[in-house]
Amino acid sequence: MNRQDRRRKIADIAKSDAIWTAFPADMRAATELHRQGRLKEAADTYRKITKVYADHPDVRVAWSNLGATLQGLGKLDDAIPALKKARALKPDHPPPHHNLGMALAQQGKLEEAVESLTRAVELDPKFTNAWMGLALVREQMGDLPLAVEAYRAAAAATPQAVEPHFSMGNVLFRQGAFAEARDAFAQALALRPSFPEAVYALGRTLEALGDLDGAVEQYLSAITLAPQAQVAHVQFAQLVLVIAEQDREKAVALADRWKAAHPDHPIVPQLYEKLGA
């Protein structure tokens, strides 16, 4: 039976022993549609499954996937009831709490989102994605210290994950906790050395800490990794001008290094003009 025939058959299944044997195949058909990005078809199939297999012990998975699919379609008003149904069917299962929390956050219902995401990490303290979601919502609410706590928990839950350290560094930088931000960015780079955004962020942090030489090297590294990142070029040029106030010869040497690697960059002649070189 092909996948299309399987989807047709779902609506005709009687509530009998078939509920135990046909459910996995029907779920596979729906999840394959989901995986292919055919979200409307997937949502229609999940809906049929929730009706036909309403009494199946694993139907909560179909409700959860239906909610995620509707969320992907931007139908949050429909997604949230589906996710709440999945949560109600197994309240001690963390993923529905996480999915519901992210959908609520998209609706701007941040307090409710925090409640749902907090429950997810209470049920599973190693649930990295839920910690990350909680941190993002805390950021949206302006609760930066609590966002940092959530990012720390995410990093502890998955020590090899880069994003918690990088995101935590950004929040710490916003708080003015530059030494802690430096350590967070350094940890992100220890895990992923070729991460231009983190290299640039470390440069900004070192500059804020007064380590101008260290900042220069980070900006040059960021430019090497991502030549198209104009912000790094601009920040480097501005820092060279700051250095020129104390040591013009050193500043010109830095400009020469930059020009050698990026001779056609439009800011190059402007920088030399301001340096009087």
N, C-alpha and C positions, 0 to 999 in steps of 0.2 A: 504493500500500500504506500503510495507516495504521500508527501507531506500535505498536499492540498486535499487529498482524500481523507487523510487523518483529521484535518481541521473540520471537514464536513461531518465526519462521523461523530465528533464530540457531542454535538447537539442531540444525537439520537441514542446515546448510550443509556440504557435503563439502569436504575439503581439496583444492581445485583452484584454477583461476584466480580463482574467486570470492573467494578470500582477499584479493585485491588490490582488488577492486571493491566488495565489500559492507562491508568493515571501516569505512570512514568513516561510512556511513549508520547502521550499528549503534552506533557510538560516539556519533553525534549523538543517537540515540534514548535512550541511557543517560544522556548528559550533560544532556539536557532533563529527564529524570526527576529527576536530581540537582538541577538548577537550581530545579525546582518544589518541592523539599523532600520528594519521595517517595522517601525514602532506602532503604527496604527493597526497593522495586521496582528502584531504581537498582542497589543492591548485587547483586540477583539477576541483573540484565542484565549488569553488569560481569563477574560470575563466569562466565556463559555465554560471554562474549567471550573471556575468558582461556583457556577450554578449546578453543573452536572455532578461535581464531586464535593458538594457542600459538606458532606459528612466524613470525608476522607481525613485522616489524622494529619496529613501533610498539606492540606489545602491552604494553610497559612502562607506557604511559599508562593503559591499562585497569587494570593492577595498582595503579598509584599512585592512580587515582581510586577504585578499590575500597577501598583502605586508608583514604582520606579519608572515604568514605561510611560505612564501618564505624566509624571514629572518631566521626563525627557521631551514630551510633546508640549510642555508648557501649560498643561491642564491641572494646575495646582488644586483648584477647587474640587476636582474629581480625584486627584491623587491622594489627598489627605484622608478622606474617609476610607479608602482602600488600605492605606498604611495603618490607620487606627484599627481596622478590622484585623489585620495581620497581628498587630500588637495584642489585641484582646484575645485572640485565639491561643497565644502562648506568651503571656506577660513576662516570663523569665528568659525570653530569647532576645539577645541584645540587638541584632540587626534591624528589626522593625523600629525600635526606639531611635536608632541612628538615622534611618531613612526618613522617618517622620520628622525628626528634629531638623534635618536639612531642608525638607519641604516647607516646614513652618518658617524657617529662616528666610527662604525665598519669598515667602508671603509678607515678610516684615514682622512676623509674630515672634519677636526675639525672646521674650520671657518664656513663652511656651517651648520654644526651640531649646533653650537652655535646660529646661526641666526634662525634656525627652532625651537630650544628649547626655545629661548627667546620669540619668537612669541607665543608659547604655553602658557607660564606663563603670558604674557601680556593679552592674551585672558581669562585666568583663573588663577588669582593669588593664588588660593587655590590648584592648581594642583601639589600635592606633588611629584609624580613620575617625572614630568617634571623638577621641581626644582632639584631633586636628579640627574637626567640625566645631567642637565646643570652643576651642581657642579662637576660631574665626568669628564666631558669633559674639564672643566676649569682646573682640576687637571692634566689631560693629557697634557694640553698646558703649564703647569707650572705657571698658574695664580692663585697662592694659595690664595691671599686675596679675589679675586672674587669667588673662590670656597667656601671659608668660608661664604661669603655673601649669596650664593645660598643655602648652608646647613642651615643657619639661617632662610632663607625664608621657606625652607621645614619644619623645626621644628615649625615655626609659623603657617604654613598652617595646620599641623596635630600635635597638641601638645602632643598627646599620642604616637607618633611614636618614636621608639628608635633609628633607624638607622641614622637619621639626626644628632643627638647629638653625637653618636659614631664616625661617619665619620668626623664630624666637629672637634672633639677632636683630631683625628689622624692628620688632616691637621694643626691644631694649634700647635700640638707637633712638627711637621716638621718645622714649622716656628720659634720654640723656644719660643712661647707664652705659657709657661707652666702653669701659673695661670689660664688662660682662658681654656686651655686644661683640667686641673683638674676639672673645673666647668662643662665642657661639659660631661666628663666621669661620673662625679657624677650624673648629670641629667639623663644620660642613665641608670645608675644603680638604680636611684630612680624609674624609669619606669619598669625596668626588673632586679631585684636584682641578679638573677642566670644567669648572662651573663659573662662567664669566660674571654672572650677576653677583655671586658670592665674592669673587675676587674684587669686583668694583666696590661692593658694600664694605669689604674689609678696608679698602683704600680710604673710603669716606670716614670710616671709624678711626683709622690711624691718624688721618688729618685732624679729626676732632680732638684726638688725644695729644696733638702737637708733634706727632712723629711724621714730619713732612717727608723725610727720605723714604721711610717705609711706605707712605701713601703713594709717592711717585712710582715706586716699583710696582705696586699693585695696579695702579692705573695703566701703566705700560703693559703689564701682563693681561689685564682685561681687554685692552685694545688689540693685543696679539690674538687672543682667543676669539674676540668678536669685533673685527674691524668696523662693522657696520653700526656699532653701538656709539652713536654720536655723543651721548651724555658723558661717556668716559673720555673722549677726545676733549670735550669742552672743559671738564673738570681738571684734566691734566694741564691744559693750557692755562687755566686760571691759577692753578697751584704754582706753575712755573713763574708766573708774574709775581706771586707772593714771595717766592724764593729769591727772585731778582732784586727785591727790596733790600735784601741782606747780602746777597752774593750774586752779582750779575754774571760773572764768568761761569759759575756753576749752572745758572739758569740757561745760558746760551748753550752749554754742553748738553743739557737735557733736551733743549729744543732741537739740537742737531741729531740726537738719537731718534727723536720722534720723526723728524723730517726724513731721515734715512729709511725708515720703515714705511712711511706714508707721505711720500713727496708730493702727491697730488691732492692732499686734503686741503679744502678751502680755507681752513683756519691757519694753516702754516704761515702764509705771508703776513697775515694779521698779527700773529704772535711775534714774528721777527720785527715787524714795524714797531710794535709796542716795546720790544726789548732794545730797539735802536741798533739792531744788528744787521 
